């Protein structure tokens, strides 16, 4: 009796060593980690003594006034402050100090007066 041992081994020679390139995860994450956001402070310092709009994080509240000072923590002091809620004028507040954690954004109020086209944001 001839026992035919049909060992169908896949050819397991050294040809099937990993041909995939190794993932370069560490390089990508290092590149992402080194990304530094642009520091807005020079821009904000340029706005000092100009008219600005400060948007608060809650409600629809915006303060418009003259930027007196801003510090490295983004605490904002403005004078001649006018409060707008949902784009409606709600009162003159005089000089106010807005703490940094209340500020959503600050922009220059360089639209001459209240034109109808100031509704770009929103």
C-alpha positions, 0 to 999 in steps of 0.5 A: 500500500502506498500512502500518498501523504498529500501535504499541501503546504503553502510554500513557506519559504522566506519570500513572504517576509513582510512586504508592507512598509511599516506605518509611519504613525509616529512621524505623522503624529509628531508633525501634527503635534508641532503645529502651533496655532497663530497667536492672535495677540499682535492683531489684537494689540493693533485694535487697541484704541480702535472700535471693536465688537466683542462677541460673548459665548452665551446668548446673542450678546455683543459689546461694541466699544473702544478697546482700551486694553487687552492682556495676554489672557485675552481679558478685554477692557472697552469704553463707550460700550454699547450692548447688543443682544440679538443685533438689537441695541439694549443699552450703553454700559460705559467702560466694561471689563470682559473676562477672557473666558466670556469672549467668543471672538473679537473683531474690528468694528470697521463697518462704517456705522450700522449698514445692512450688510453687517450680518455676515457672521451668524 
